[in-house]
Amino acid sequence: MKTVAIISREYNIRLILESILRDYYNLYFFDDMQSALDHIKGSILDLIILDIDIEDRKNIELLSELKGDPVFGQLPVIAMLPEINVAPMWEYIYADDFLWRRCIEVDMLVRISLALKRAERVIEINPLTRLPGNIAINKQIQSRLDSREMFAVGYVDIDYFKPFNDRYGFSRGDEVLKMTASTILKCVKDAQPKNSFVGHIGGDDFIFIMDIDLIEDAAGHIIYQFDKAIVGFYDEKDRLKGYIESVDREGEKKRFPIMCISIGIAHTRFRRFSHYSEMAEVASEMKSYAKRCYGSCYRIDKRTYAKA
């Protein structure tokens, strides 16, 4: 089931929406955008329904900020509007669709379905984690390089994920990927709410972009939260043993430790990159270096480079 956040102070509106949607979607309720932001920025959502009073500038401003974020800009938002006879002022309300309150019982299910299908057609996002994919990742890195920003890229890889998938099945593996995505997203956005980015390359590989001075603390926090959560995905007997038995890529039976993560970090402090692939290559190299360590770990490129 897809997940929908409903933002409204009106008790009756919330009851009506719950009765309409609870059989089709996982629902979260909030009084206003401010109270919803922590959840939105630390979770995997598919759509927001926002009950808007045209005079409520705070909710409208927070919605504008959310839609301006490169991670959340693709998140569809349906605005519910009061009974008025004029069209919404779309230059101020950054919603993807709207309907009047009086129509929600008749039209809301259809509007949600259309909004989700439209988002899947026009936006390049990972269908499992709802994070931007490779096209958006490459654009983010390249645009920052072109503008000569000082920034850092973190490349995250889950170690021993394939044996876990083989042992427990794809469904539990998908839950691990969603947990990892939400962990990275929350840690990054907690450390740097603005001008940061999180993307899903595919499989068990993720990217995050931050200010150089913030990225190491964020990487450490990601590792801490991941290591704390990951053991809960194993059966008790495997947790107690500290490993699972599965087959390797050659088909031989082996023991594999509890999953951990490796993070490689590249940055622009000592080196000028001209193309996103160059920076991604250094981050991948650092990730491979981190994989040599026991357990979860990050490695940052500390090399200096002679000027061309």
LOVOKOL-519464 format. One record per atom (N, C-alpha, C): x, y, z; residue in three letters. Coordinates in steps of 0.1 Angstrom, whole numbers, padded with zeros to 4 digits, always signed. Layout:
BEGIN
XYZALA/...
***
This chain:
BEGIN
+0008-0012+0000MET/+0000+0000+0000MET/+0009+0012+0000MET/+0005+0022-0008LYS/+0012+0035-0008LYS/+0009+0043+0004LYS/+0018+0053+0007THR/+0016+0061+0019THR/+0012+0075+0016THR/+0002+0080+0023VAL/-0003+0093+0021VAL/-0003+0101+0034VAL/+0002+0113+0034ALA/+0002+0122+0045ALA/-0010+0132+0043ALA/-0019+0133+0053ILE/-0030+0142+0053ILE/-0028+0153+0063ILE/-0028+0165+0058ILE/-0025+0177+0067ILE/-0038+0186+0068ILE/-0044+0185+0079SER/-0056+0193+0081SER/-0059+0194+0096SER/-0064+0206+0100ARG/-0068+0208+0114ARG/-0083+0204+0116ARG/-0090+0202+0106GLU/-0104+0200+0107GLU/-0107+0185+0110GLU/-0113+0183+0121TYR/-0115+0169+0126TYR/-0125+0162+0116TYR/-0135+0168+0112ASN/-0145+0162+0103ASN/-0139+0158+0090ASN/-0130+0167+0085ILE/-0123+0164+0072ILE/-0114+0152+0073ILE/-0107+0151+0085ARG/-0099+0140+0087ARG/-0107+0127+0088ARG/-0118+0127+0094LEU/-0126+0115+0095LEU/-0132+0111+0082LEU/-0136+0121+0074ILE/-0141+0117+0060ILE/-0130+0111+0052ILE/-0118+0117+0052LEU/-0107+0112+0044LEU/-0102+0098+0049LEU/-0102+0096+0062GLU/-0099+0083+0067GLU/-0109+0072+0062GLU/-0121+0075+0063SER/-0131+0066+0059SER/-0130+0062+0044SER/-0126+0072+0036ILE/-0125+0070+0021ILE/-0112+0062+0018ILE/-0101+0065+0025LEU/-0088+0061+0020LEU/-0082+0050+0028LEU/-0087+0046+0040ARG/-0080+0037+0048ARG/-0078+0023+0042ARG/-0088+0019+0033ASP/-0087+0006+0027ASP/-0077+0005+0016ASP/-0072+0017+0011TYR/-0064+0017-0001TYR/-0049+0022+0002TYR/-0048+0030+0013TYR/-0035+0037+0015TYR/-0031+0036+0030TYR/-0018+0036+0033ASN/-0014+0039+0047ASN/-0015+0054+0049ASN/-0021+0058+0060LEU/-0024+0072+0063LEU/-0016+0077+0075LEU/-0011+0090+0074TYR/-0006+0097+0085TYR/-0013+0110+0085TYR/-0016+0115+0098PHE/-0024+0127+0099PHE/-0015+0138+0107PHE/-0016+0150+0102PHE/-0009+0161+0109PHE/-0018+0174+0109PHE/-0015+0182+0118ASP/-0023+0195+0119ASP/-0019+0205+0109ASP/-0006+0206+0106ASP/-0001+0216+0097ASP/+0012+0212+0091ASP/+0017+0219+0081MET/+0029+0216+0074MET/+0041+0215+0084MET/+0042+0224+0093GLN/+0053+0224+0102GLN/+0054+0211+0110GLN/+0043+0206+0115SER/+0043+0194+0123SER/+0046+0182+0114SER/+0043+0183+0101ALA/+0045+0172+0092ALA/+0059+0171+0086ALA/+0067+0182+0087LEU/+0079+0182+0080LEU/+0089+0172+0085LEU/+0090+0170+0098ASP/+0100+0160+0103ASP/+0096+0146+0098ASP/+0084+0143+0097HIS/+0080+0130+0092HIS/+0082+0129+0077HIS/+0079+0139+0070ILE/+0080+0139+0055ILE/+0095+0138+0052ILE/+0104+0145+0059LYS/+0118+0145+0056LYS/+0126+0132+0061LYS/+0119+0124+0068GLY/+0125+0112+0074GLY/+0118+0099+0070GLY/+0109+0100+0060SER/+0101+0088+0057SER/+0099+0088+0041SER/+0094+0077+0037ILE/+0091+0075+0023ILE/+0076+0077+0021ILE/+0073+0088+0015LEU/+0059+0091+0012LEU/+0056+0091-0003LEU/+0043+0088-0006ASP/+0039+0088-0020ASP/+0031+0100-0024ASP/+0025+0106-0014LEU/+0016+0118-0018LEU/+0012+0125-0005LEU/+0010+0138-0007ILE/+0005+0147+0004ILE/-0009+0153+0000ILE/-0018+0152+0010ILE/-0030+0160+0008ILE/-0030+0171+0018ILE/-0031+0184+0013LEU/-0029+0195+0022LEU/-0042+0204+0022LEU/-0048+0205+0033ASP/-0060+0213+0035ASP/-0055+0228+0036ASP/-0058+0236+0027ILE/-0053+0250+0026ILE/-0064+0260+0028ILE/-0061+0269+0037ASP/-0068+0282+0038ASP/-0060+0292+0030ASP/-0066+0299+0021ILE/-0058+0308+0012ILE/-0051+0319+0021ILE/-0056+0322+0032GLU/-0050+0332+0041GLU/-0039+0327+0049GLU/-0038+0313+0049ASP/-0027+0307+0058ASP/-0014+0307+0051ASP/-0007+0318+0052ARG/+0006+0320+0045ARG/+0017+0310+0049ARG/+0016+0306+0062LYS/+0027+0298+0067LYS/+0027+0284+0060LYS/+0015+0278+0059ASN/+0014+0265+0053ASN/+0019+0266+0038ASN/+0014+0277+0032ILE/+0018+0279+0018ILE/+0033+0281+0016ILE/+0039+0289+0025GLU/+0053+0291+0024GLU/+0061+0278+0026GLU/+0057+0270+0036LEU/+0064+0257+0039LEU/+0062+0248+0027LEU/+0050+0248+0021LEU/+0048+0239+0009LEU/+0058+0243-0002LEU/+0059+0256-0004SER/+0068+0261-0014SER/+0083+0257-0012SER/+0087+0258+0001GLU/+0100+0253+0004GLU/+0102+0238+0001GLU/+0092+0230+0005LEU/+0093+0216+0003LEU/+0094+0213-0012LEU/+0086+0219-0020LYS/+0085+0216-0034LYS/+0098+0221-0041LYS/+0105+0231-0035GLY/+0117+0236-0040GLY/+0129+0227-0037GLY/+0128+0218-0028ASP/+0138+0209-0025ASP/+0140+0198-0036ASP/+0153+0196-0040PRO/+0155+0186-0051PRO/+0151+0172-0048PRO/+0150+0168-0035VAL/+0146+0155-0031VAL/+0130+0154-0031VAL/+0124+0164-0026PHE/+0109+0163-0024PHE/+0101+0171-0035PHE/+0108+0177-0044GLY/+0101+0184-0055GLY/+0092+0175-0063GLY/+0095+0162-0064GLN/+0087+0153-0072GLN/+0075+0147-0064GLN/+0074+0150-0051LEU/+0064+0144-0043LEU/+0050+0151-0046LEU/+0040+0143-0051PRO/+0028+0149-0055PRO/+0020+0155-0043PRO/+0014+0167-0045VAL/+0006+0173-0035VAL/-0007+0177-0041VAL/-0018+0173-0034ILE/-0031+0177-0037ILE/-0036+0187-0027ILE/-0040+0198-0031ALA/-0045+0209-0022ALA/-0060+0208-0021ALA/-0065+0208-0009MET/-0080+0209-0006MET/-0083+0223-0003MET/-0092+0229-0010LEU/-0095+0243-0009LEU/-0109+0246-0004LEU/-0111+0257+0003PRO/-0125+0260+0008PRO/-0134+0263-0003PRO/-0147+0266+0001GLU/-0157+0269-0009GLU/-0156+0283-0014GLU/-0149+0285-0025ILE/-0147+0298-0031ILE/-0150+0297-0046ILE/-0153+0308-0052ASN/-0157+0308-0066ASN/-0146+0313-0075ASN/-0134+0314-0070VAL/-0123+0318-0079VAL/-0112+0306-0079VAL/-0105+0306-0090ALA/-0095+0295-0092ALA/-0083+0298-0082ALA/-0076+0288-0078PRO/-0064+0290-0069PRO/-0053+0298-0076PRO/-0046+0305-0068MET/-0035+0313-0073MET/-0022+0305-0074MET/-0020+0298-0085TRP/-0010+0288-0086TRP/+0004+0293-0085TRP/+0006+0307-0087GLU/+0019+0312-0085GLU/+0024+0312-0070GLU/+0014+0310-0061TYR/+0017+0310-0047TYR/+0015+0296-0041TYR/+0007+0288-0047ILE/+0004+0275-0041ILE/+0010+0264-0050ILE/+0021+0258-0045TYR/+0029+0249-0053TYR/+0023+0234-0052TYR/+0011+0233-0055ALA/+0004+0219-0055ALA/+0003+0214-0069ALA/+0002+0201-0071ASP/+0001+0195-0084ASP/-0013+0193-0088ASP/-0023+0194-0079ASP/-0037+0193-0082ASP/-0045+0199-0071ASP/-0058+0201-0073PHE/-0066+0206-0062PHE/-0080+0201-0064PHE/-0088+0202-0053LEU/-0102+0200-0054LEU/-0109+0207-0042LEU/-0121+0210-0044TRP/-0129+0217-0033TRP/-0133+0207-0022TRP/-0134+0213-0010ARG/-0137+0204+0001ARG/-0150+0196-0001ARG/-0160+0203-0008ARG/-0173+0197-0009ARG/-0172+0185-0019ARG/-0161+0183-0026CYS/-0160+0173-0036CYS/-0152+0161-0031CYS/-0146+0161-0019ILE/-0136+0151-0016ILE/-0142+0137-0015ILE/-0155+0136-0011GLU/-0161+0122-0010GLU/-0163+0116-0024GLU/-0165+0124-0034VAL/-0167+0119-0047VAL/-0155+0118-0055VAL/-0145+0127-0054ASP/-0134+0128-0063ASP/-0121+0124-0058ASP/-0119+0123-0044MET/-0106+0122-0039MET/-0098+0110-0043MET/-0105+0098-0043LEU/-0098+0086-0048LEU/-0093+0087-0062LEU/-0101+0093-0071VAL/-0097+0094-0085VAL/-0085+0104-0086VAL/-0086+0115-0079ARG/-0075+0125-0079ARG/-0062+0119-0075ARG/-0063+0111-0064ILE/-0050+0105-0059ILE/-0045+0096-0069ILE/-0053+0087-0075SER/-0048+0078-0085SER/-0042+0085-0097SER/-0048+0095-0101LEU/-0043+0103-0113LEU/-0030+0109-0109LEU/-0029+0115-0097ALA/-0017+0122-0093ALA/-0005+0112-0092ALA/-0007+0100-0087LEU/+0003+0090-0086LEU/+0008+0085-0099LEU/-0002+0083-0108LYS/+0002+0078-0121LYS/+0009+0089-0129LYS/+0005+0101-0128ARG/+0012+0112-0135ARG/+0026+0113-0130ARG/+0028+0112-0117ALA/+0041+0113-0111ALA/+0050+0102-0116ALA/+0045+0090-0117GLU/+0053+0079-0122GLU/+0057+0081-0137GLU/+0049+0087-0144ARG/+0051+0089-0159ARG/+0062+0100-0161ARG/+0061+0111-0154VAL/+0069+0122-0157VAL/+0081+0124-0148VAL/+0082+0117-0138ILE/+0093+0119-0128ILE/+0102+0107-0127ILE/+0115+0108-0128GLU/+0124+0097-0127GLU/+0127+0095-0112GLU/+0120+0086-0106ILE/+0122+0082-0092ILE/+0122+0067-0090ILE/+0129+0062-0080ASN/+0129+0048-0077ASN/+0115+0044-0071ASN/+0109+0034-0077PRO/+0095+0031-0073PRO/+0094+0025-0059PRO/+0105+0019-0054LEU/+0105+0014-0041LEU/+0108+0024-0030LEU/+0118+0032-0031THR/+0122+0041-0021THR/+0117+0055-0023THR/+0111+0058-0035ARG/+0106+0071-0039ARG/+0117+0082-0039ARG/+0129+0078-0040LEU/+0140+0088-0041LEU/+0144+0090-0055LEU/+0149+0102-0059PRO/+0153+0105-0072PRO/+0164+0094-0077PRO/+0163+0091-0090GLY/+0172+0081-0096GLY/+0184+0088-0103GLY/+0190+0080-0112ASN/+0203+0083-0118ASN/+0203+0096-0126ASN/+0192+0099-0133ILE/+0192+0111-0141ILE/+0193+0123-0132ILE/+0185+0123-0121ALA/+0184+0134-0112ALA/+0198+0135-0104ALA/+0203+0124-0101ILE/+0216+0124-0093ILE/+0227+0130-0102ILE/+0228+0126-0114ASN/+0238+0132-0123ASN/+0236+0147-0126ASN/+0224+0151-0127LYS/+0221+0165-0129LYS/+0225+0173-0116LYS/+0222+0168-0105GLN/+0226+0175-0092GLN/+0241+0177-0091GLN/+0248+0166-0094ILE/+0263+0167-0093ILE/+0268+0177-0103ILE/+0264+0175-0116GLN/+0269+0183-0127GLN/+0266+0198-0125GLN/+0254+0201-0121SER/+0250+0215-0119SER/+0258+0222-0108SER/+0262+0215-0098ARG/+0270+0220-0087ARG/+0284+0222-0092ARG/+0289+0213-0100LEU/+0302+0214-0106LEU/+0303+0226-0115LEU/+0293+0227-0124ASP/+0293+0238-0133ASP/+0292+0252-0126ASP/+0286+0253-0115SER/+0285+0265-0107SER/+0297+0267-0098SER/+0306+0257-0098ARG/+0318+0258-0090ARG/+0315+0258-0075ARG/+0305+0251-0071GLU/+0302+0250-0056GLU/+0313+0241-0049GLU/+0314+0244-0036MET/+0322+0235-0028MET/+0312+0225-0021MET/+0313+0212-0024PHE/+0304+0203-0019PHE/+0310+0189-0019PHE/+0303+0179-0013ALA/+0308+0166-0011ALA/+0297+0156-0015ALA/+0301+0145-0021VAL/+0292+0134-0025VAL/+0295+0121-0017VAL/+0285+0115-0010GLY/+0287+0103-0003GLY/+0281+0091-0011GLY/+0288+0080-0013TYR/+0283+0069-0020TYR/+0281+0058-0010TYR/+0269+0053-0008VAL/+0265+0043+0002VAL/+0263+0029-0005VAL/+0268+0019+0001ASP/+0266+0005-0004ASP/+0264-0004+0008ASP/+0254-0013+0007ILE/+0251-0022+0017ILE/+0259-0035+0015ILE/+0267-0039+0025ASP/+0275-0051+0024ASP/+0267-0063+0028ASP/+0269-0074+0020TYR/+0263-0087+0023TYR/+0247-0086+0021TYR/+0243-0077+0012PHE/+0229-0076+0009PHE/+0224-0088+0001PHE/+0231-0092-0009LYS/+0227-0103-0018LYS/+0225-0116-0010LYS/+0234-0120-0002PRO/+0232-0132+0006PRO/+0219-0131+0015PRO/+0217-0119+0020PHE/+0205-0117+0029PHE/+0192-0119+0020PHE/+0192-0113+0008ASN/+0181-0115-0001ASN/+0179-0129-0005ASN/+0190-0137-0007ASP/+0188-0151-0011ASP/+0183-0159+0001ASP/+0187-0155+0013ARG/+0183-0163+0025ARG/+0169-0160+0029ARG/+0165-0147+0029TYR/+0152-0143+0034TYR/+0141-0139+0024TYR/+0146-0137+0011GLY/+0136-0134+0001GLY/+0136-0119-0002GLY/+0131-0116-0014PHE/+0131-0102-0019PHE/+0122-0093-0011PHE/+0111-0098-0005SER/+0102-0089+0003SER/+0109-0083+0015SER/+0117-0091+0022ARG/+0124-0086+0034ARG/+0136-0078+0029ARG/+0142-0081+0018GLY/+0152-0073+0012GLY/+0147-0059+0008GLY/+0135-0058+0003ASP/+0129-0045+0000ASP/+0127-0037+0012ASP/+0124-0043+0023GLU/+0122-0036+0036GLU/+0135-0030+0041GLU/+0146-0037+0039VAL/+0159-0032+0042VAL/+0163-0020+0034VAL/+0160-0021+0021LEU/+0163-0009+0012LEU/+0155+0003+0016LEU/+0142+0001+0020LYS/+0134+0012+0024LYS/+0139+0018+0037LYS/+0143+0009+0046MET/+0148+0014+0059MET/+0161+0022+0056MET/+0170+0017+0048THR/+0182+0024+0045THR/+0180+0037+0038THR/+0170+0038+0029ALA/+0167+0051+0022ALA/+0162+0061+0033ALA/+0153+0057+0041SER/+0147+0066+0051SER/+0158+0070+0061SER/+0167+0061+0065THR/+0178+0065+0074THR/+0187+0075+0068THR/+0191+0073+0056ILE/+0200+0083+0049ILE/+0193+0096+0048ILE/+0180+0096+0043LEU/+0173+0108+0041LEU/+0171+0116+0054LEU/+0168+0109+0065LYS/+0166+0116+0078LYS/+0179+0122+0083LYS/+0190+0114+0083CYS/+0202+0119+0088CYS/+0208+0131+0080CYS/+0206+0130+0067VAL/+0211+0141+0058VAL/+0203+0154+0060VAL/+0190+0152+0061LYS/+0181+0164+0062LYS/+0182+0170+0076LYS/+0184+0161+0086ASP/+0186+0167+0100ASP/+0199+0175+0100ASP/+0209+0170+0094ALA/+0222+0177+0094ALA/+0222+0190+0085ALA/+0215+0189+0074GLN/+0215+0200+0064GLN/+0202+0201+0057GLN/+0192+0208+0063PRO/+0179+0208+0058PRO/+0178+0214+0044PRO/+0187+0223+0040LYS/+0186+0230+0027LYS/+0199+0227+0019LYS/+0197+0226+0006ASN/+0207+0224-0004ASN/+0215+0211-0002ASN/+0208+0201+0004SER/+0213+0187+0004SER/+0204+0179-0005SER/+0209+0167-0008PHE/+0203+0158-0018PHE/+0205+0144-0014PHE/+0195+0135-0017VAL/+0196+0121-0015VAL/+0190+0114-0027VAL/+0197+0105-0033GLY/+0192+0097-0044GLY/+0195+0082-0043GLY/+0188+0075-0051HIS/+0189+0060-0051HIS/+0194+0056-0065HIS/+0207+0052-0065ILE/+0213+0047-0078ILE/+0206+0035-0083ILE/+0202+0026-0074GLY/+0196+0013-0078GLY/+0201+0002-0069GLY/+0193-0008-0067GLY/+0198-0019-0059GLY/+0200-0014-0045GLY/+0212-0017-0040ASP/+0216-0013-0026ASP/+0226-0002-0026ASP/+0226+0006-0037ASP/+0235+0017-0038ASP/+0227+0031-0037ASP/+0232+0040-0029PHE/+0226+0053-0027PHE/+0237+0064-0028PHE/+0232+0076-0030ILE/+0241+0088-0031ILE/+0235+0099-0022ILE/+0243+0106-0015PHE/+0239+0118-0008PHE/+0249+0129-0011PHE/+0244+0142-0011ILE/+0252+0154-0014ILE/+0250+0164-0003ILE/+0261+0169+0002MET/+0261+0178+0013MET/+0272+0188+0013MET/+0272+0198+0022ASP/+0284+0206+0024ASP/+0295+0198+0029ASP/+0307+0201+0025ILE/+0319+0193+0029ILE/+0321+0192+0044ILE/+0318+0203+0051ASP/+0321+0204+0066ASP/+0310+0196+0074ASP/+0299+0192+0067LEU/+0289+0185+0074LEU/+0288+0170+0071LEU/+0295+0166+0060ILE/+0292+0152+0055ILE/+0298+0141+0064ILE/+0309+0143+0070GLU/+0315+0132+0078GLU/+0306+0129+0090GLU/+0301+0140+0097ASP/+0292+0137+0109ASP/+0280+0130+0104ASP/+0274+0134+0093ALA/+0262+0128+0087ALA/+0265+0113+0084ALA/+0277+0110+0078ALA/+0280+0096+0075ALA/+0281+0088+0087ALA/+0287+0093+0098GLY/+0288+0086+0111GLY/+0274+0084+0117GLY/+0265+0093+0115HIS/+0252+0092+0121HIS/+0244+0081+0112HIS/+0246+0081+0099ILE/+0239+0071+0091ILE/+0244+0057+0095ILE/+0257+0056+0097ILE/+0262+0043+0101ILE/+0256+0038+0115ILE/+0256+0047+0124TYR/+0251+0044+0137TYR/+0236+0040+0137TYR/+0228+0047+0129GLN/+0214+0044+0128GLN/+0211+0031+0121GLN/+0219+0029+0110PHE/+0218+0017+0102PHE/+0221+0004+0111PHE/+0233+0005+0117ASP/+0237-0006+0125ASP/+0227-0010+0136ASP/+0221+0001+0142LYS/+0211-0002+0152LYS/+0198-0008+0147LYS/+0195-0005+0135ALA/+0182-0010+0129ALA/+0183-0023+0122ALA/+0195-0026+0116ILE/+0196-0037+0107ILE/+0194-0051+0114ILE/+0198-0052+0126VAL/+0197-0065+0133VAL/+0183-0070+0134VAL/+0173-0060+0135GLY/+0159-0064+0136GLY/+0153-0071+0124GLY/+0161-0071+0113PHE/+0156-0077+0100PHE/+0160-0092+0100PHE/+0168-0097+0109TYR/+0172-0111+0110TYR/+0164-0119+0119TYR/+0162-0132+0117ASP/+0156-0141+0126ASP/+0165-0142+0139ASP/+0158-0145+0150GLU/+0165-0145+0163GLU/+0177-0154+0163GLU/+0176-0166+0157LYS/+0187-0176+0157LYS/+0199-0170+0149LYS/+0196-0163+0138ASP/+0207-0157+0131ASP/+0213-0146+0138ASP/+0205-0138+0145ARG/+0211-0126+0152ARG/+0220-0132+0163ARG/+0216-0142+0170LEU/+0224-0148+0181LEU/+0238-0153+0175LEU/+0237-0160+0163LYS/+0249-0165+0157LYS/+0258-0154+0152LYS/+0252-0143+0147GLY/+0259-0132+0141GLY/+0262-0134+0127GLY/+0256-0144+0120TYR/+0258-0146+0106TYR/+0247-0154+0101TYR/+0246-0155+0087ILE/+0237-0164+0080ILE/+0245-0173+0071ILE/+0239-0184+0067GLU/+0245-0193+0057GLU/+0237-0191+0044GLU/+0245-0188+0034SER/+0239-0187+0020SER/+0250-0191+0010SER/+0247-0189-0003VAL/+0256-0193-0013VAL/+0262-0180-0019VAL/+0275-0181-0022ASP/+0282-0169-0028ASP/+0279-0169-0044ASP/+0286-0160-0051ARG/+0283-0159-0065ARG/+0288-0171-0073ARG/+0297-0179-0067GLU/+0301-0191-0074GLU/+0293-0203-0070GLU/+0282-0201-0062GLY/+0273-0212-0058GLY/+0278-0220-0046GLY/+0288-0215-0040GLU/+0294-0223-0028GLU/+0287-0218-0015GLU/+0284-0227-0006LYS/+0278-0223+0007LYS/+0288-0216+0016LYS/+0285-0205+0021LYS/+0294-0197+0030LYS/+0286-0191+0041LYS/+0294-0186+0051ARG/+0288-0178+0062ARG/+0290-0163+0059ARG/+0279-0155+0061PHE/+0280-0141+0058PHE/+0276-0133+0071PHE/+0284-0123+0075PRO/+0280-0116+0087PRO/+0267-0108+0085PRO/+0263-0102+0097ILE/+0252-0093+0096ILE/+0255-0081+0087ILE/+0246-0076+0079MET/+0248-0066+0070MET/+0254-0053+0076MET/+0262-0046+0069CYS/+0268-0033+0073CYS/+0268-0024+0061CYS/+0272-0012+0063ILE/+0273-0003+0051ILE/+0287+0003+0050ILE/+0291+0005+0037SER/+0303+0012+0034SER/+0300+0025+0027SER/+0306+0036+0031ILE/+0304+0049+0025ILE/+0317+0055+0020ILE/+0317+0059+0008GLY/+0328+0066+0002GLY/+0325+0080-0001GLY/+0334+0089+0002ILE/+0331+0104+0001ILE/+0342+0110-0008ILE/+0337+0118-0018ALA/+0345+0126-0026ALA/+0341+0141-0024ALA/+0350+0150-0027HIS/+0346+0164-0025HIS/+0355+0173-0034HIS/+0351+0186-0034THR/+0358+0195-0043THR/+0368+0204-0036THR/+0371+0201-0024ARG/+0381+0210-0016ARG/+0394+0211-0022ARG/+0400+0199-0027PHE/+0413+0198-0031PHE/+0414+0196-0046PHE/+0403+0193-0053ARG/+0403+0189-0067ARG/+0392+0195-0074ARG/+0394+0199-0087ARG/+0384+0205-0095ARG/+0379+0194-0105ARG/+0367+0190-0104PHE/+0361+0180-0113PHE/+0354+0188-0124PHE/+0354+0182-0136SER/+0347+0188-0147SER/+0334+0181-0151SER/+0333+0168-0147HIS/+0322+0160-0151HIS/+0318+0151-0139HIS/+0304+0149-0138TYR/+0299+0142-0127TYR/+0305+0128-0125TYR/+0308+0122-0137SER/+0313+0108-0136SER/+0327+0107-0129SER/+0335+0118-0130GLU/+0348+0119-0124GLU/+0346+0119-0109GLU/+0337+0127-0104MET/+0335+0127-0089MET/+0328+0114-0084MET/+0319+0108-0092ALA/+0313+0096-0088ALA/+0324+0085-0087ALA/+0333+0085-0097GLU/+0344+0075-0097GLU/+0353+0076-0084GLU/+0356+0088-0079VAL/+0364+0089-0067VAL/+0355+0085-0055VAL/+0343+0088-0055ALA/+0334+0084-0044ALA/+0333+0068-0044ALA/+0332+0062-0055SER/+0332+0048-0056SER/+0345+0041-0052SER/+0356+0048-0055GLU/+0369+0043-0051GLU/+0370+0043-0036GLU/+0365+0054-0029MET/+0366+0055-0015MET/+0356+0045-0008MET/+0345+0042-0015LYS/+0336+0032-0010LYS/+0343+0018-0010LYS/+0350+0015-0021SER/+0357+0002-0021SER/+0368+0002-0010SER/+0374+0013-0007TYR/+0384+0014+0004TYR/+0377+0011+0017TYR/+0365+0017+0019ALA/+0358+0015+0031ALA/+0354+0000+0033ALA/+0351-0007+0022LYS/+0347-0021+0023LYS/+0358-0030+0028LYS/+0370-0025+0028ARG/+0381-0033+0034ARG/+0381-0034+0049ARG/+0373-0024+0055CYS/+0373-0024+0070CYS/+0363-0034+0075CYS/+0364-0038+0087TYR/+0354-0047+0093TYR/+0342-0039+0098TYR/+0331-0043+0095GLY/+0318-0036+0099GLY/+0316-0023+0091GLY/+0306-0016+0095SER/+0302-0003+0088SER/+0313+0007+0090SER/+0316+0015+0079CYS/+0326+0024+0080CYS/+0325+0034+0068CYS/+0331+0046+0069TYR/+0332+0055+0058TYR/+0347+0059+0056TYR/+0350+0063+0044ARG/+0363+0068+0040ARG/+0361+0080+0031ARG/+0369+0091+0034ILE/+0368+0103+0027ILE/+0381+0105+0020ILE/+0381+0110+0008ASP/+0393+0113+0000ASP/+0400+0124+0006ASP/+0412+0121+0011LYS/+0421+0132+0017LYS/+0433+0135+0009LYS/+0433+0130-0003ARG/+0445+0133-0012ARG/+0444+0147-0017ARG/+0456+0153-0018THR/+0457+0166-0025THR/+0462+0164-0039THR/+0458+0173-0048TYR/+0461+0171-0062TYR/+0469+0183-0068TYR/+0479+0180-0075ALA/+0487+0191-0081ALA/+0478+0199-0091ALA/+0479+0212-0092LYS/+0471+0220-0101LYS/+0476+0217-0115LYS/+0466+0216-0124ALA/+0469+0214-0138ALA/+0476+0226-0144ALA/
***
